Amino acid sequence: MIGIPQGETVLAELPPILSVEESVLRAMRQDIVRLTIPPGTRLRMADVAERAGVSLTPARQVLRRLEAEGLVVSYPRTGSSVAPLTFPDAELVMTVCGALERRLLSLGVPALEEHDLTEMASLLQTRSAAVASRDIDGIDETAFAIRDVVYRRAARPELFREAITWRHRQQRYVRHAVLAGIDIGSFLGHEVNAFVDACLRRDTSAAEAARMNMEDRVLDGLQASLRSS
């Protein structure tokens, strides 16, 4: 049996205990991002508190934090609602995400290590299985997880955190595209494969080109459905 060195503790390996507010925030954010709570839905503070089984104070803080993330909007005298989906906002979200990811890519791709490349290849296989089974959540999660391998390697935690915040808004649009009938799984298959291939070759320019193609194709797919809604 291997002993624990004096002064060390296994508690450091345990996941952090989330506060009530953080737990409610994550649950509501996921429901909004996945469109389980549709755009435009009224979010009365008392309803949020009752649904989550919390008091009004954490419910109020959760709504404020979701508003700061751009997922909720507040109006004078009418309260809060889930932010609408619009084509101008989609362009804004994709543009900001693109700028953040471009910087992370420029730093991350040259720093990739062999185990990173192995992880990306494994995630690509998992994504292919998700596409075959039409697992929307799996397609979404693996596509971003592949990029995150690179972004973590960039060693810019502040940029990465900001990219994740904007990603939540981006994911709503991707989910909308799927529900509008666009098969994102196969629709972006070539671009995702090209991105991984570029990373395997540590070709930053090709990885950025593949990422830009993903962005452009999603925007093209969203344009008609959002402008007509």
N, C-alpha and C positions, 0 to 999 in steps of 0.2 A: 504494500500500500504506500502511495506517495504522500508524504506529509505536506502540510501547508507551511511555507517558510514563516518564521516568526515575524510579526508585524504586518503580514498580509492577511487579507480576508476574502472569502468567496463572495461576500455581499456586493463587491464591485462588479461582479459578472451578472448580477440580476438586473432585469429591466427596471427602469425608473417607475415609481408609483405615480400615476397621474392624479392631479387634483380633480375635484368634481368639475370645475369649470373647464379644464382641459379635455376631460372625457366627453363632456357635452359638446364642446367645440368640434372635436374630431368627428363625432357622430353626425352632427348637423352639417358639417362641411362635406362629409362623404355623401349624405343624402342630396345636398344641393348640387354637388359636382356630377353625381350620377343621374341627376334630373328626377330622382325619386320625389323630391319636392320641386315642382315645376317652376320655371321663371314666372314672376308676377304674383306668386302666392303670398298672401298676407301673413306676416309673422307677428302675431300679438304676443307680447312678453309673457302674459299669464298663460297662454297656450303652450309656449315654449317651455316654461317652468313646469307646467303640469305634465307635458309629454315626457320630459326628461326626469321628472321626479325630484326637482330641485326648487330652491327658493327663488324669488324674483331677482335677487342680487347677482348670482352667477348667470342667470338667463339674460339679464341686461348686459353684462360684460361680454357674453358670447355674441350677442347681436352687434355690439360695438366692434368687436374684433373681426367678425365676418364682414361688416361694413368697411373696415379698414383694408380688408383683403379684396374688396371689389365684388364680393358675392352677394351682398345685401345692400339695399338702398333705403334711406329714411326720408320721409317727407313730413313737413310741418303739419301737425294736427291729424295726420292719417297713419302715422306709425311706420313700421318697417315692412319691406317686401323683398322677396328674392329678386335679384337684379335681372332685368330683361336680357335677352340675347338679341343683339343687333349686328348688322354687318360692319358699321363703323367701329364698334367695340371689338369685334373679331379681328379687324385689321390692326387696331391698337395692341391688342393682346399678342398677336402673332409677331408684330414688329418688336415689342419690348422683349418677349421671350427670345426672339432671334438675336437681338443685340447681346443679351446676357449669355446665351448659349455659345455665340460666336467667340466671346472672350474665353469662356471655359474650355471650349474645344481647342483653341490655339495653345492653351497651356497644358491641357490634359493629354491630347493625342501623343505628343512627343515623349511624354513621361510614362506611357503605358508599359506595364511589365507583363511578363509571360502569363502569370496567373490571371491578370485582368483580361487578356485575350481569350484565355480558356473559359473564363466566366461569360464573356460576351457570346462566344460560340455556343455555349450551353443554353444561354437565354434565348438565342435565336432558334434553337431547336424547340424549346418550350413554347415560343411564340408560334412556330409553325403548327404545333399540335393544337394550340388555342384557336388558330385560324381554321384548321380542319374541323374542329368541334363547334365553331361559331361561338366561342366563349368570349363575349365582349369585354368582360372585366380582365380576363387573361391577356387578350390582345393589347388592351390599353396599358396594363401594368408592365408587361414585358417590354413593350416598345420604349417606355420611359426608363425602365430599369437598365436597358442596354446603354442608353445615353448616360445614365447616372454613373456607370462604371468609369466613363471618361471624365465626367465632371468632378467626381470625388478625387480623381488623380490630379486634377488641376491645383488642389490644395489652396483653394480660395473659399473658405467656409461662408463668408458674408455674401459673396456673389451667388454661391450655391443656394443659400437660404432664400435669397431674393428670387432666384429662378424658380424655386419650388412654390413660392407664394403665387407668382404669376401663372405657374403651371396649373394650379387649381382652376383658374379662370379658363385656361386653354382647354382643359379636359372637358369642360361643359360643352364647348363647341364641337369637340371630337365626338362626344356622345350624341349631341344633336344631329350631327352628320350621319351617324349610324342609324338613328331613329328615323331620319328622313329618307332612308333607303340606300345610302352610300355604303358600299361594302369596304370599310376602311381596312379590314384585314388583308384582302387581296389588293385593294386600291393602292396601298402604300408598301406592298410587299417588295417591289423592286427597289424602292428607295431605302428601306430598312436593310435589305441585303447589301446594297451598295455602301451604306454607312458602315456596317460591320466589316465588309471587305476592305474599305479604306483604312479603318482603324487597325486591322490585322497587318496592313502594309505600313502603318504609321504615317499615312498620307493625310496631313491636315487639310489641304485644299480640297481633296476629293471628299473627305468627311463633311466639310462645310457645304460643298455643293449638294451632297445627298440630303443634308438637313434642310437646306433651302428649298429643294424640290419637294420635300414633305410638306413644308409650310405652304408653298404655292399651290399644291394640289388640294390641300385641305381648304384653303381659301376659295379656290375655284369651285369646289364642291359645295361650299356653304353659300356662295353668292346668291344663287337663284332662290334657295329655300328661305334665307333670311330676309332678302329684299322683298319677297312676296308676302312675308308674314306681318 
